[in-house]
Amino acid sequence: MADRTSSSITINAAKSKIMGVIADYAAYPQWADGISAAEVVSSDAQGRPEVVRMTLASGPIKDTYSVRCHWSGEDELRWDLAEPGTVVSGLSGRYALGEGVNGTEVRYELAVDVKIPMIGMIRRKAEKVIIDSALKGLKRRVEVAAAG
């Protein structure tokens, strides 16, 4: 899984607000396209999700797998596959938050391996769709929470 796909978006909110939305896995089905369920299986000493079971329902791909989260304060969340699903065989990703010109820059990186044969170019295109959709959903969710 050396190839990673990435993209970024600027959100007009503090890192803490953005990371709060990212950490609220139970709410992912409300804003993250393709995620139909997310359950925190265990939390770390600070109460942040450590292992999360996620159900993906995106087009023809439906699968349930678990990820292990690695937190770096309010600057970064990395995750990797803790328990594979029937389709997802490898997964790693990262949200990195940094200071942008007009807000907080949120960078999302993702690498996914699946058990079905898939050309690398098609896999990267699918990753790009997932990333861009997640970033737009995250921005909407953070900005709605900030306005309310």
C-alpha positions as CSV (number, residue, x, y, z in Angstrom):
1,M,0.0,0.0,0.0
2,A,2.7,2.5,-0.9
3,D,0.5,4.6,-3.2
4,R,-1.6,7.1,-1.3
5,T,-4.2,9.4,-2.7
6,S,-4.6,12.8,-1.0
7,S,-6.5,16.1,-1.2
8,S,-7.1,19.0,1.0
9,I,-9.8,21.6,1.9
10,T,-9.8,24.8,4.0
11,I,-12.4,25.0,6.7
12,N,-13.2,28.2,8.5
13,A,-13.0,26.8,12.0
14,A,-10.5,26.0,14.8
15,K,-8.6,22.7,14.8
16,S,-10.4,21.6,18.0
17,K,-13.9,22.0,16.3
18,I,-12.8,20.1,13.2
19,M,-11.1,17.3,15.2
20,G,-14.2,17.0,17.3
21,V,-16.2,16.2,14.3
22,I,-13.6,13.8,13.0
23,A,-13.5,12.0,16.4
24,D,-17.3,11.6,16.5
25,Y,-17.4,8.4,14.6
26,A,-21.0,7.6,15.5
27,A,-22.1,10.6,13.4
28,Y,-20.2,9.6,10.3
29,P,-23.3,8.1,8.6
30,Q,-24.8,11.6,8.7
31,W,-22.0,13.3,6.7
32,A,-19.5,10.7,5.3
33,D,-20.9,9.3,2.1
34,G,-20.6,5.5,1.9
35,I,-20.3,5.0,5.7
36,S,-23.6,3.4,6.8
37,A,-22.5,2.6,10.4
38,A,-19.6,3.3,12.7
39,E,-19.2,2.0,16.2
40,V,-16.4,2.8,18.7
41,V,-15.1,-0.6,20.0
42,S,-12.5,0.8,22.3
43,S,-11.1,4.2,23.4
44,D,-7.7,5.3,24.5
45,A,-6.7,6.8,28.0
46,Q,-7.9,10.3,26.8
47,G,-11.3,8.9,25.8
48,R,-10.6,9.2,22.0
49,P,-11.7,6.4,19.7
50,E,-9.0,3.7,19.4
51,V,-10.6,0.9,17.5
52,V,-13.7,1.6,15.4
53,R,-15.8,-0.9,13.4
54,M,-17.1,0.7,10.2
55,T,-19.6,-0.5,7.7
56,L,-19.1,0.7,4.1
57,A,-21.9,0.7,1.6
58,S,-20.7,2.5,-1.4
59,G,-22.1,1.4,-4.8
60,P,-21.5,-2.3,-5.3
61,I,-19.0,-2.5,-2.4
62,K,-20.5,-3.4,1.0
63,D,-18.2,-4.4,3.8
64,T,-17.5,-4.2,7.5
65,Y,-14.0,-3.7,8.9
66,S,-12.2,-2.2,11.9
67,V,-9.6,0.6,12.0
68,R,-7.1,1.4,14.7
69,C,-6.7,5.1,15.4
70,H,-3.5,6.9,16.3
71,W,-4.0,10.5,17.5
72,S,-1.5,13.4,17.6
73,G,-3.4,16.0,19.6
74,E,-5.5,18.2,17.4
75,D,-3.0,18.1,14.6
76,E,-3.4,14.6,13.2
77,L,-5.3,11.4,13.1
78,R,-3.8,8.3,11.4
79,W,-5.6,5.0,11.1
80,D,-4.8,1.6,9.8
81,L,-6.7,-1.6,9.3
82,A,-7.2,-3.5,12.6
83,E,-9.5,-6.2,11.3
84,P,-10.1,-6.7,7.5
85,G,-13.5,-7.2,6.0
86,T,-14.6,-9.5,3.3
87,V,-13.6,-7.0,0.6
88,V,-11.3,-4.5,2.3
89,S,-7.9,-6.2,2.8
90,G,-5.7,-3.2,3.5
91,L,-6.4,0.4,4.6
92,S,-4.5,3.3,6.0
93,G,-5.3,7.0,6.1
94,R,-4.6,10.3,7.7
95,Y,-6.3,13.6,8.5
96,A,-3.7,16.3,9.1
97,L,-4.8,19.8,10.2
98,G,-2.6,22.9,9.7
99,E,-2.9,26.6,9.7
100,G,-4.2,27.9,6.3
101,V,-4.6,31.5,5.0
102,N,-8.4,31.6,5.5
103,G,-8.9,28.9,8.1
104,T,-7.6,25.5,8.9
105,E,-6.3,23.4,6.1
106,V,-7.4,19.8,6.3
107,R,-5.4,17.2,4.4
108,Y,-6.8,13.7,3.9
109,E,-4.7,10.8,2.7
110,L,-6.0,7.4,1.9
111,A,-4.7,4.0,0.6
112,V,-7.1,1.1,0.2
113,D,-6.5,-2.5,-0.9
114,V,-9.3,-4.8,-1.8
115,K,-9.5,-8.5,-2.3
116,I,-11.0,-8.2,-5.7
117,P,-8.7,-7.5,-8.6
118,M,-8.6,-3.8,-9.4
119,I,-6.3,-1.8,-11.7
120,G,-4.2,0.7,-9.7
121,M,-5.5,3.7,-11.7
122,I,-9.2,2.7,-11.0
123,R,-8.4,2.2,-7.3
124,R,-6.8,5.7,-7.0
125,K,-9.8,7.2,-8.8
126,A,-12.1,5.6,-6.2
127,E,-9.9,6.8,-3.4
128,K,-10.0,10.3,-4.8
129,V,-13.9,10.2,-4.9
130,I,-14.0,9.0,-1.3
131,I,-11.5,11.7,-0.1
132,D,-13.2,14.6,-1.9
133,S,-16.6,13.5,-0.7
134,A,-15.4,13.1,2.9
135,L,-13.7,16.5,2.9
136,K,-16.8,18.3,1.5
137,G,-19.0,16.4,4.1
138,L,-16.6,17.3,6.9
139,K,-16.6,21.0,5.9
140,R,-20.4,21.1,5.8
141,R,-20.7,19.3,9.1
142,V,-18.2,21.6,10.9
143,E,-19.7,24.8,9.4
144,V,-23.2,23.7,10.3
145,A,-22.1,22.9,13.9
146,A,-20.3,26.3,14.1
147,A,-23.4,28.2,12.9
148,G,-25.7,26.4,15.3
